[in-house]
Amino acid sequence: MSYLKFDKTMLINLEESLLREVLRTNRKGAYHCTTIVDCNTRKYHGVLVMPVPGLDDENHVLLSSLDETVIQHGAAFNLGLHKYEGNNFSPNGHKYVREYTMDVVPHTVYRVGGVVLAKEKIFSKTDNQILIKYTLLEAHSATTLRFRPFLAFRSVRDLSHANDFANLSYHEVPNGIRMCLYEGYPDLYMQFNKKPRFVYEPYWYNNIEYPKEQERGYEYKEDLLVPGYFELPIRRHESIIFCAGDIQRRGLTLLPGQFEDEVKERTPRSSFFNCLKNSVHQLAYRPNNGANVYLLAGYPWFKVRARDMFIAMPGATLCIGEEDMYRQLMNTAVPALRTFMHDGMPDKVIRELNEPDVLLWAVWCVQQFGLKKGPDETRTLYGELVREIIDYIIAQKHPNMKLAYDGLLYCDGRHKPVTWMNSMANGRPVIPRSGFIVEHNALWYNALCFAQELNGGTRETERLIRELNASFPATFVNEHNYLFDYVDGSTRDWSVRPNMVIALACPYSPLSRAQKRAALDIVTKELLTPKGLRSLSPKSNGYHPDCSGSQYERDLAYHQGAAWPWLLGMYLTAYLDLLKQSGVSFAERMLISLEEEISHHCIGTLSEVFDGNPPFAARGAFSFLTSIAAVLQVIDKIRIYDVE
């Protein structure tokens, strides 16, 4: 029985099937993404989407889609699907789909009369190439396949429009052609494992629509160039492989064997855990196949972000048994951290290193390694880094993190976001969290205690820990038994927000068990949803649970009530720490509600954010690093209790 299987009834219902997306990536930031019926609904969708460093640091859609046609007895049956104006879909190829599974690779079965055709896709891990395998399972007469490539050659941020500047010429290559519509782009090679007939008929298909962009308030109509079509016969039980990429493929007759070798390397999506494991693998990023390795914050639009990488690294590596990957990531990140601390220089790949809490999350990340591997190995590998970070903060060297007399850290976030709640509108933070920020100071206390455990205490760190034991509760614990979100002079933010759970989930906390339990109860009553923690309580002013509409409307809503899965990881960590074994069944029930999302939205992965009210629709990036890693960390924690 397939874990991820979709039948004809759901597939032919476009209201359901167009909501479900599929993503495949390589380690260079390139990807393939569309819906499970191969109808693009976003400008970010495409058969081949890849970085073009010579142009900018964005991804670019080279091959938008590939329409297949089955020909028998002179009759053509087009399997493609595009949306046009007036809610018109053409050529309605979804009506031929009989089954879609994603156990290892995306696998679609079509039936056209007596023809049964299977299609499988795989994206190369190391090259910017996609392989699509077509196998004729059944046919009672001679069958021909026709392929029409829809070319875009544009940034994922833009849309293509018919013009007289596109270079419509093509060049023959072994078993295919290469084309490049605009200067600055690489050639797109389209090849098969056996020689096709190419018919040159350049034509612009106008006004293809992307409903997801329309929903988000962006331009949503595009014109795509079809240069012609390929044709080649296919016999019963024969497989034909199409390859599209930015380099010419050699050894084309070997493609079927190479396709199978690639399949064997993939993690089967046979469980919730395996889906999440596969998802974090897809977010690994090794530009130019170099030594440095990173984690992308999410697809389709996020790059490498420092805070996200340190928050997610333990769950994305240690909790799936990939300690070597953790070390590789840290080997990349540590020099960037040191360059920032010593010279104030940003990193070219890891963005937002200068955010005040990044150093604190880096120490937390090392601490999670220590919980897995023990203090000796942790001290050997990262003890000096932890010492450097603590000394850097105590020496007041950070441009926007000041140490107050009572040991608390102060950050100015009035004009620029300084926390993960970083949405902006009209050039200003939507949530101007400033002053003594609750999770900053919880992470600071935790970092000091961990540094003392790892490297031994100094007179200064011991003093700061003593002061924080008094000043943190006095500053943040309010009369209603939850924590202020931030305190700035006489300003105290009474909003019930989820950031307090970070203080509850840290291994070291200045809060008593009773204070933790009281705060967790408030979070449970006002912020907990089946998909994550609301970013604001419905009882607080400004609650806005629907994270939809235009960019401006979404920016206002992201942190005013929308639910975030990554915070559910912190919540369940705190819950299990307090209730131990008796909390496991509740944690498992919460994970079941997220497991439901694996077969919705982007199949096999988790979204960035959800609406704060039922039906809790998924929003934002459709595959988000910290959402995935947080759940993996909870699964790992539950396993520990199961062993005990």
C-alpha positions as CSV (number, residue, x, y, z in Angstrom):
1,M,0.0,0.0,0.0
2,S,1.4,3.4,-1.0
3,Y,1.8,6.0,1.7
4,L,1.3,8.8,-0.8
5,K,-1.3,7.7,-3.4
6,F,-4.0,9.7,-5.2
7,D,-6.7,8.1,-7.3
8,K,-8.6,9.2,-10.4
9,T,-11.5,10.6,-8.5
10,M,-9.3,13.2,-6.7
11,L,-7.0,13.8,-9.7
12,I,-9.8,14.8,-12.2
13,N,-11.3,17.2,-9.6
14,L,-9.2,20.3,-10.3
15,E,-10.4,22.0,-7.1
16,E,-8.5,19.3,-5.2
17,S,-5.6,18.3,-7.5
18,L,-4.5,21.9,-8.3
19,L,-4.0,22.5,-4.6
20,R,-1.4,19.7,-4.3
21,E,2.1,20.5,-5.5
22,V,5.2,18.4,-5.9
23,L,8.8,19.5,-5.5
24,R,12.1,18.0,-6.5
25,T,15.5,19.7,-6.0
26,N,19.2,19.2,-6.4
27,R,22.0,20.4,-4.2
28,K,22.8,23.5,-6.3
29,G,19.5,25.3,-5.6
30,A,17.8,24.1,-8.9
31,Y,14.4,22.4,-8.8
32,H,11.4,21.0,-10.5
33,C,8.0,22.0,-9.2
34,T,4.4,21.8,-10.4
35,T,1.0,20.3,-9.3
36,I,0.3,16.6,-9.3
37,V,-1.6,17.0,-12.6
38,D,1.3,18.9,-14.2
39,C,-0.6,22.2,-14.4
40,N,1.5,25.1,-13.2
41,T,-0.3,27.4,-10.8
42,R,2.6,29.6,-9.7
43,K,5.2,31.6,-11.6
44,Y,7.7,29.6,-9.5
45,H,6.6,26.4,-11.1
46,G,8.6,24.8,-13.9
47,V,10.0,21.5,-15.2
48,L,13.5,23.0,-14.9
49,V,14.1,26.0,-12.6
50,M,17.7,26.9,-11.7
51,P,20.1,29.7,-10.6
52,V,21.8,31.7,-13.2
53,P,24.7,33.3,-11.3
54,G,25.7,35.5,-14.2
55,L,22.4,37.3,-14.1
56,D,21.5,37.6,-10.4
57,D,21.0,35.5,-7.2
58,E,17.4,34.4,-8.1
59,N,16.2,31.2,-9.7
60,H,15.1,31.2,-13.3
61,V,12.5,29.2,-15.1
62,L,14.0,27.8,-18.3
63,L,11.6,25.0,-19.2
64,S,8.1,25.8,-17.9
65,S,6.3,22.7,-18.9
66,L,6.3,19.8,-21.3
67,D,3.1,18.7,-22.9
68,E,2.9,15.0,-23.9
69,T,0.6,13.7,-26.7
70,V,-0.3,10.1,-27.4
71,I,-0.9,9.4,-31.1
72,Q,-2.6,6.3,-32.4
73,H,-4.3,5.7,-35.8
74,G,-3.7,9.4,-36.6
75,A,-5.7,10.6,-33.5
76,A,-3.9,12.8,-31.0
77,F,-4.6,12.8,-27.3
78,N,-2.9,15.6,-25.5
79,L,-2.0,15.0,-21.8
80,G,-1.1,18.6,-21.0
81,L,-3.0,21.0,-18.9
82,H,-2.9,24.8,-18.7
83,K,-5.2,27.4,-17.2
84,Y,-6.4,30.3,-19.4
85,E,-8.7,33.3,-18.9
86,G,-12.2,32.7,-17.8
87,N,-11.3,29.6,-15.7
88,N,-10.8,27.7,-19.0
89,F,-8.4,24.7,-18.9
90,S,-6.8,23.2,-22.0
91,P,-6.1,20.6,-23.3
92,N,-7.6,18.9,-20.2
93,G,-5.1,16.1,-20.1
94,H,-6.0,15.4,-16.5
95,K,-9.0,13.5,-17.6
96,Y,-6.6,10.7,-18.7
97,V,-4.8,10.4,-15.4
98,R,-5.7,7.2,-13.5
99,E,-3.3,7.2,-10.6
100,Y,-0.5,9.3,-9.0
101,T,1.9,8.0,-6.4
102,M,5.1,9.3,-4.8
103,D,6.6,6.4,-2.9
104,V,10.1,7.1,-4.3
105,V,9.7,9.4,-7.3
106,P,6.6,11.1,-8.8
107,H,4.7,8.4,-10.8
108,T,1.7,9.1,-13.0
109,V,-0.3,6.6,-14.9
110,Y,-2.4,7.7,-17.9
111,R,-5.0,5.7,-19.8
112,V,-6.0,6.7,-23.3
113,G,-8.3,4.1,-24.8
114,G,-6.2,1.0,-24.9
115,V,-3.0,2.8,-24.1
116,V,-1.6,2.8,-20.6
117,L,1.4,5.1,-20.2
118,A,3.5,5.6,-17.0
119,K,5.5,8.7,-16.3
120,E,8.2,9.0,-13.7
121,K,10.4,12.0,-12.8
122,I,13.7,12.4,-11.1
123,F,15.9,15.5,-10.5
124,S,19.7,15.0,-10.6
125,K,21.3,15.6,-7.2
126,T,24.4,17.1,-8.7
127,D,23.5,18.6,-12.0
128,N,20.8,21.0,-13.2
129,Q,19.0,18.3,-15.0
130,I,15.6,16.6,-14.9
131,L,15.0,13.1,-16.2
132,I,11.4,12.1,-17.2
133,K,10.8,8.4,-18.0
134,Y,7.9,7.3,-20.1
135,T,7.0,3.6,-20.2
136,L,4.3,2.2,-22.4
137,L,2.6,-0.4,-20.2
138,E,-0.2,-1.4,-22.6
139,A,-1.0,-0.7,-26.3
140,H,-2.8,-2.7,-29.0
141,S,-1.4,-0.8,-32.0
142,A,1.4,1.4,-33.1
143,T,1.9,4.3,-30.7
144,T,3.8,7.6,-31.1
145,L,4.6,10.2,-28.4
146,R,4.8,13.9,-29.2
147,F,6.4,16.4,-26.8
148,R,5.9,20.2,-26.9
149,P,8.3,22.1,-24.6
150,F,7.0,25.5,-23.2
151,L,10.0,27.8,-22.8
152,A,10.2,30.8,-20.4
153,F,13.8,31.9,-19.7
154,R,12.9,34.4,-17.0
155,S,13.3,35.0,-13.3
156,V,10.9,33.3,-10.9
157,R,10.0,36.9,-9.8
158,D,8.9,37.9,-13.3
159,L,6.7,36.7,-16.1
160,S,7.4,36.1,-19.8
161,H,5.6,37.9,-22.6
162,A,5.6,37.5,-26.3
163,N,8.3,39.7,-27.9
164,D,10.5,40.2,-30.9
165,F,13.7,39.9,-29.0
166,A,13.7,36.2,-28.1
167,N,16.2,34.2,-30.1
168,L,14.1,31.5,-31.8
169,S,16.9,29.7,-33.4
170,Y,17.9,26.2,-32.3
171,H,20.9,23.9,-32.8
172,E,20.8,20.2,-33.1
173,V,22.6,18.0,-30.5
174,P,22.7,14.3,-30.2
175,N,19.1,13.1,-29.9
176,G,17.7,16.6,-29.4
177,I,18.2,20.3,-29.6
178,R,19.6,23.2,-27.6
179,M,18.1,26.7,-27.4
180,C,18.7,30.0,-25.5
181,L,16.1,32.6,-25.8
182,Y,18.0,35.5,-24.2
183,E,21.6,36.7,-23.8
184,G,23.1,35.8,-20.4
185,Y,21.2,32.5,-20.0
186,P,22.8,29.1,-20.4
187,D,21.7,26.9,-23.3
188,L,18.8,24.6,-22.5
189,Y,19.5,21.1,-23.8
190,M,16.5,18.9,-24.5
191,Q,17.5,15.3,-25.4
192,F,16.2,11.7,-25.5
193,N,17.7,8.3,-25.0
194,K,16.9,7.6,-28.7
195,K,16.7,9.9,-31.7
196,P,13.4,11.8,-32.1
197,R,12.1,13.8,-35.1
198,F,12.0,17.5,-34.3
199,V,9.5,19.7,-36.1
200,Y,10.3,23.4,-35.9
201,E,7.1,25.4,-35.4
202,P,7.8,28.4,-33.1
203,Y,4.6,29.8,-31.6
204,W,3.7,31.9,-28.6
205,Y,1.0,30.5,-26.3
206,N,-0.6,33.6,-24.8
207,N,-2.3,34.4,-21.5
208,I,-1.5,31.3,-19.5
209,E,-2.6,32.0,-16.0
210,Y,-1.2,31.2,-12.5
211,P,-4.1,31.3,-10.0
212,K,-1.7,31.2,-7.0
213,E,-0.2,34.5,-8.1
214,Q,-3.6,36.0,-8.7
215,E,-4.6,34.9,-5.2
216,R,-1.4,36.6,-3.8
217,G,-2.1,39.9,-5.6
218,Y,0.6,39.6,-8.3
219,E,0.6,39.7,-12.1
220,Y,-0.5,36.3,-13.1
221,K,-0.7,36.0,-16.9
222,E,2.2,34.7,-19.0
223,D,3.1,34.0,-22.7
224,L,5.3,31.0,-23.3
225,L,7.2,30.0,-26.4
226,V,6.8,26.6,-27.9
227,P,9.6,26.1,-30.5
228,G,8.0,23.0,-32.1
229,Y,7.6,19.4,-31.1
230,F,9.5,16.1,-30.8
231,E,8.1,12.9,-32.0
232,L,9.2,9.3,-31.6
233,P,7.6,5.9,-31.7
234,I,7.3,3.8,-28.5
235,R,6.8,0.1,-28.3
236,R,4.9,-1.8,-25.6
237,H,7.0,-2.2,-22.4
238,E,9.6,0.2,-23.9
239,S,10.8,3.2,-21.8
240,I,11.8,6.6,-23.3
241,I,13.7,9.1,-21.2
242,F,13.6,12.8,-21.8
243,C,16.4,14.9,-20.3
244,A,16.5,18.7,-19.9
245,G,19.4,20.6,-18.4
246,D,22.0,23.2,-18.9
247,I,24.7,20.8,-20.1
248,Q,24.8,18.4,-22.9
249,R,24.1,14.8,-21.8
250,R,26.6,12.2,-22.9
251,G,26.0,8.5,-23.2
252,L,22.3,8.9,-23.9
253,T,21.7,5.2,-24.5
254,L,22.7,4.7,-20.8
255,L,20.0,7.0,-19.5
256,P,17.6,4.2,-18.4
257,G,20.3,2.6,-16.2
258,Q,21.3,6.0,-14.8
259,F,17.7,6.8,-14.1
260,E,17.4,3.5,-12.0
261,D,20.6,4.2,-10.2
262,E,19.3,7.7,-9.2
263,V,16.0,6.1,-7.9
264,K,17.9,3.7,-5.7
265,E,19.6,6.6,-3.9
266,R,16.3,8.2,-2.9
267,T,14.6,7.8,0.5
268,P,11.3,6.0,0.0
269,R,8.4,8.2,1.3
270,S,6.9,5.3,3.2
271,S,6.2,7.1,6.4
272,F,5.8,10.6,8.0
273,F,9.4,10.4,9.2
274,N,10.8,9.4,5.8
275,C,8.9,12.2,4.1
276,L,10.4,14.8,6.5
277,K,13.8,13.2,6.1
278,N,13.5,13.5,2.3
279,S,12.3,17.1,2.6
280,V,15.4,18.2,4.6
281,H,17.6,16.5,2.1
282,Q,15.9,18.6,-0.6
283,L,16.8,21.7,1.3
284,A,20.5,20.9,1.4
285,Y,22.5,23.4,-0.7
286,R,26.0,23.0,-2.0
287,P,26.6,25.8,-4.6
288,N,28.9,24.8,-7.5
289,N,29.4,21.4,-5.9
290,G,31.9,23.1,-3.6
291,A,33.1,22.1,-0.1
292,N,30.7,24.4,1.7
293,V,27.2,23.1,2.5
294,Y,24.2,25.0,3.7
295,L,20.5,24.6,4.4
296,L,18.0,26.7,2.4
297,A,15.3,28.3,4.5
298,G,12.6,27.0,2.2
299,Y,11.2,26.7,-1.3
300,P,10.3,28.3,-3.6
301,W,11.7,31.7,-2.7
302,F,13.9,31.6,0.4
303,K,17.7,31.5,0.4
304,V,20.1,30.6,3.2
305,R,19.2,32.5,6.4
306,A,21.4,32.3,9.5
307,R,18.7,32.1,12.1
308,D,16.7,29.4,10.3
309,M,19.8,27.3,9.7
310,F,20.9,27.2,13.4
311,I,17.3,26.6,14.6
312,A,16.8,23.8,12.1
313,M,20.3,22.2,12.0
314,P,19.8,19.7,15.0
315,G,16.5,18.4,13.7
316,A,17.6,18.3,10.1
317,T,20.8,16.3,10.9
318,L,21.2,14.9,14.4
319,C,17.6,13.7,14.7
320,I,17.8,11.7,11.5
321,G,21.2,10.1,12.3
322,E,23.3,12.4,10.0
323,E,26.0,13.7,12.4
324,D,28.5,14.1,9.5
325,M,26.0,16.5,7.8
326,Y,25.9,18.5,11.1
327,R,29.6,18.8,11.1
328,Q,29.8,19.8,7.5
329,L,27.2,22.5,8.1
330,M,29.1,23.8,11.1
331,N,32.4,23.7,9.2
332,T,30.7,26.1,6.8
333,A,28.9,28.3,9.3
334,V,31.7,28.7,12.0
335,P,34.1,30.7,9.8
336,A,31.2,33.0,8.7
337,L,30.3,33.6,12.4
338,R,34.0,34.3,13.2
339,T,34.4,36.7,10.3
340,F,31.3,38.6,11.4
341,M,32.5,38.8,15.1
342,H,36.0,39.8,14.2
343,D,35.5,42.0,11.2
344,G,31.8,42.8,11.2
345,M,31.7,41.4,7.6
346,P,28.5,39.7,6.3
347,D,28.7,36.4,4.5
348,K,27.9,36.1,0.8
349,V,25.7,33.1,1.2
350,I,24.5,33.0,4.8
351,R,22.2,35.9,5.1
352,E,21.2,37.9,8.2
353,L,24.3,36.9,10.3
354,N,24.1,40.3,11.9
355,E,20.7,39.7,13.5
356,P,21.1,39.9,17.3
357,D,19.7,36.5,18.2
358,V,21.7,34.6,15.6
359,L,24.7,34.1,17.9
360,L,22.4,32.9,20.7
361,W,20.8,30.4,18.4
362,A,24.2,29.2,17.3
363,V,25.1,28.4,20.9
364,W,21.7,26.6,21.3
365,C,22.5,24.6,18.1
366,V,25.9,23.5,19.6
367,Q,24.1,22.6,22.8
368,Q,21.7,20.3,20.9
369,F,24.8,18.5,19.5
370,G,26.1,18.2,23.1
371,L,22.9,16.6,24.2
372,K,23.4,13.9,21.6
373,K,27.2,13.5,21.7
374,G,28.2,14.4,25.2
375,P,30.3,17.3,26.6
376,D,33.8,16.0,25.6
377,E,33.3,15.8,21.9
378,T,31.3,19.0,21.9
379,R,34.0,20.8,23.9
380,T,36.7,19.6,21.4
381,L,34.8,20.6,18.3
382,Y,32.9,23.8,19.4
383,G,34.0,24.8,22.9
384,E,36.2,27.6,21.6
385,L,33.3,28.9,19.4
386,V,31.0,29.1,22.4
387,R,33.6,30.9,24.4
388,E,34.2,33.4,21.6
389,I,30.4,34.2,21.3
390,I,30.0,34.7,25.0
391,D,33.1,36.9,25.2
392,Y,31.9,38.9,22.2
393,I,28.5,39.6,23.7
394,I,29.9,40.5,27.2
395,A,32.4,42.8,25.5
396,Q,29.4,44.7,24.0
397,K,30.8,44.3,20.4
398,H,27.5,43.5,18.7
399,P,26.2,46.6,17.0
400,N,22.6,46.0,18.2
401,M,22.9,44.0,21.4
402,K,23.7,45.7,24.6
403,L,24.3,44.2,28.0
404,A,22.3,45.9,30.8
405,Y,23.5,46.2,34.4
406,D,21.2,43.4,35.5
407,G,22.5,40.9,32.9
408,L,19.7,41.3,30.4
409,L,20.3,42.0,26.7
410,Y,18.8,45.0,25.1
411,C,18.1,45.3,21.3
412,D,16.6,48.2,19.4
413,G,13.9,46.9,17.1
414,R,11.8,50.0,16.6
415,H,12.9,50.7,13.1
416,K,14.2,47.3,11.9
417,P,13.1,43.8,12.9
418,V,15.5,42.1,15.2
419,T,13.7,38.8,15.8
420,W,12.2,36.0,13.7
421,M,9.0,38.1,13.6
422,N,10.5,40.1,10.8
423,S,7.6,41.2,8.5
424,M,7.7,44.8,7.4
425,A,5.1,47.2,5.9
426,N,5.7,50.7,4.6
427,G,9.4,50.4,5.5
428,R,8.7,49.7,9.2
429,P,8.3,46.5,11.3
430,V,4.8,45.3,11.6
431,I,5.6,44.1,15.1
432,P,8.3,46.5,16.5
433,R,9.6,44.2,19.2
434,S,12.3,46.2,21.0
435,G,14.1,46.5,24.3
436,F,14.4,43.4,26.5
437,I,13.0,40.7,24.2
438,V,11.8,37.5,25.9
439,E,13.4,34.8,23.7
440,H,16.6,36.8,23.3
441,N,17.1,36.8,27.1
442,A,16.0,33.2,27.6
443,L,18.5,32.1,25.0
444,W,21.2,34.3,26.6
445,Y,20.6,32.8,30.0
446,N,20.7,29.3,28.4
447,A,23.9,30.2,26.5
448,L,25.7,31.3,29.7
449,C,24.7,28.2,31.6
450,F,25.8,26.0,28.7
451,A,29.1,27.8,28.3
452,Q,29.7,27.3,32.0
453,E,28.9,23.6,31.7
454,L,31.1,23.1,28.7
455,N,34.1,25.3,29.4
456,G,33.9,26.0,33.1
457,G,32.6,29.2,34.6
458,T,34.3,32.5,34.9
459,R,33.7,35.1,37.5
460,E,31.8,37.2,35.0
461,T,29.5,34.4,33.6
462,E,28.7,33.3,37.2
463,R,27.8,36.9,38.1
464,L,25.5,37.2,35.0
465,I,23.8,33.9,35.7
466,R,23.1,35.0,39.3
467,E,21.7,38.4,38.2
468,L,19.5,36.8,35.5
469,N,18.1,34.3,37.9
470,A,16.5,37.4,39.6
471,S,16.1,39.9,36.7
472,F,14.5,37.6,34.1
473,P,11.5,36.5,36.2
474,A,11.2,40.0,37.6
475,T,11.2,41.6,34.1
476,F,9.1,39.1,32.2
477,V,6.7,37.1,34.5
478,N,3.5,39.1,34.8
479,E,0.6,39.0,37.3
480,H,-1.4,36.7,34.9
481,N,1.3,34.0,35.0
482,Y,2.6,34.3,31.4
483,L,5.6,36.2,30.0
484,F,5.7,39.7,28.5
485,D,6.8,39.5,24.9
486,Y,9.2,42.4,25.4
487,V,9.8,45.2,27.9
488,D,11.2,48.6,26.8
489,G,11.4,51.1,29.6
490,S,7.9,51.6,30.9
491,T,6.5,49.8,27.8
492,R,5.4,46.2,28.5
493,D,3.9,44.2,25.7
494,W,1.0,42.3,27.3
495,S,0.1,40.5,24.0
496,V,0.0,36.8,24.4
497,R,2.6,35.6,21.9
498,P,4.4,32.2,21.4
499,N,7.9,33.5,21.9
500,M,7.6,32.7,25.6
501,V,7.7,28.9,24.8
502,I,11.4,29.3,23.8
503,A,12.1,30.3,27.4
504,L,10.2,27.2,28.5
505,A,11.9,24.9,26.0
506,C,15.6,25.9,26.6
507,P,17.6,23.3,28.6
508,Y,18.5,26.0,31.1
509,S,15.9,28.4,32.3
510,P,15.7,31.0,35.1
511,L,12.0,30.1,35.5
512,S,10.7,27.8,38.2
513,R,8.7,24.7,37.3
514,A,5.5,26.4,38.5
515,Q,6.2,29.4,36.4
516,K,6.8,27.2,33.3
517,R,3.7,25.2,33.9
518,A,1.5,28.4,34.3
519,A,2.9,30.0,31.1
520,L,2.5,26.7,29.2
521,D,-1.2,26.5,30.2
522,I,-1.8,30.0,28.8
523,V,-0.1,29.0,25.5
524,T,-2.2,25.9,25.4
525,K,-5.4,27.7,25.9
526,E,-4.8,30.7,23.6
527,L,-2.2,29.8,21.0
528,L,-2.2,26.1,20.3
529,T,-3.8,24.9,17.0
530,P,-3.5,21.6,15.2
531,K,-0.9,23.1,12.8
532,G,1.3,25.1,15.2
533,L,1.2,28.0,17.6
534,R,-0.6,31.2,16.8
535,S,1.7,34.2,16.6
536,L,-0.9,36.1,18.6
537,S,-3.8,35.2,20.9
538,P,-7.3,35.7,19.6
539,K,-7.9,37.7,22.8
540,S,-5.2,40.2,22.0
541,N,-5.7,43.4,20.1
542,G,-4.9,43.1,16.4
543,Y,-5.6,39.4,16.0
544,H,-5.5,38.6,12.2
545,P,-5.7,34.8,11.6
546,D,-5.9,34.8,7.8
547,C,-2.6,35.0,6.1
548,S,-3.9,35.6,2.6
549,G,-4.4,38.4,0.1
550,S,-1.9,40.9,-1.2
551,Q,1.7,41.1,0.0
552,Y,0.8,44.0,2.2
553,E,-2.1,42.1,3.7
554,R,0.0,39.0,4.3
555,D,2.8,41.1,5.9
556,L,0.3,42.4,8.4
557,A,-1.0,38.9,9.2
558,Y,2.1,36.8,9.4
559,H,2.8,37.5,13.0
560,Q,-0.7,38.6,14.1
561,G,-2.4,35.3,14.5
562,A,-1.1,32.9,11.8
563,A,0.0,29.5,13.1
564,W,3.7,28.5,12.9
565,P,4.6,24.8,12.9
566,W,8.2,25.4,14.0
567,L,6.9,26.9,17.3
568,L,4.9,23.7,17.9
569,G,8.3,22.0,18.1
570,M,9.3,24.3,20.9
571,Y,6.0,23.9,22.6
572,L,6.1,20.1,22.6
573,T,9.7,20.1,23.8
574,A,8.6,22.2,26.8
575,Y,5.5,20.0,27.3
576,L,7.5,16.8,27.3
577,D,10.2,18.3,29.6
578,L,7.5,19.1,32.1
579,L,5.3,16.1,31.8
580,K,7.9,13.5,30.8
581,Q,6.4,10.1,29.7
582,S,2.9,11.2,30.6
583,G,3.0,13.8,27.8
584,V,4.0,11.5,25.0
585,S,0.5,10.5,23.9
586,F,-0.6,14.2,23.6
587,A,2.6,15.0,21.6
588,E,1.9,12.1,19.3
589,R,-1.7,13.3,18.7
590,M,-0.4,16.8,17.8
591,L,2.0,15.3,15.3
592,I,-0.9,13.4,13.6
593,S,-2.6,16.7,12.8
594,L,0.6,17.8,11.0
595,E,1.0,14.4,9.3
596,E,-2.3,15.1,7.5
597,E,-0.6,17.9,5.7
598,I,1.9,15.5,4.0
599,S,-0.8,14.6,1.4
600,H,-2.0,18.2,0.9
601,H,-0.3,21.3,-0.4
602,C,3.2,20.4,-1.3
603,I,3.2,16.6,-1.1
604,G,5.6,15.0,1.4
605,T,6.7,18.2,3.2
606,L,5.4,21.0,5.5
607,S,4.5,24.6,4.8
608,E,5.9,27.7,6.4
609,V,2.7,28.9,8.1
610,F,-1.0,28.2,8.4
611,D,-4.1,30.3,9.0
612,G,-4.8,30.7,12.8
613,N,-8.5,29.7,12.5
614,P,-10.1,26.6,10.9
615,P,-9.7,25.1,8.4
616,F,-6.1,26.2,9.0
617,A,-5.1,26.6,5.3
618,A,-1.4,26.4,4.5
619,R,0.3,29.6,3.5
620,G,3.7,30.9,2.7
621,A,6.6,28.8,1.4
622,F,5.3,25.4,0.6
623,S,8.4,23.6,1.9
624,F,9.9,25.3,5.0
625,L,13.1,24.2,6.8
626,T,12.2,25.1,10.4
627,S,8.7,23.5,10.1
628,I,10.2,20.2,9.0
629,A,13.2,20.2,11.4
630,A,11.0,21.1,14.4
631,V,8.8,18.0,13.8
632,L,11.8,15.8,13.3
633,Q,13.2,17.0,16.7
634,V,9.9,16.2,18.4
635,I,9.8,12.7,16.8
636,D,13.3,12.1,18.1
637,K,12.4,13.3,21.6
638,I,9.4,11.0,21.7
639,R,11.6,8.1,20.6
640,I,13.8,8.7,23.6
641,Y,10.8,8.4,26.0
642,D,9.7,5.2,24.1
643,V,13.2,3.7,24.8
644,E,13.0,4.7,28.4
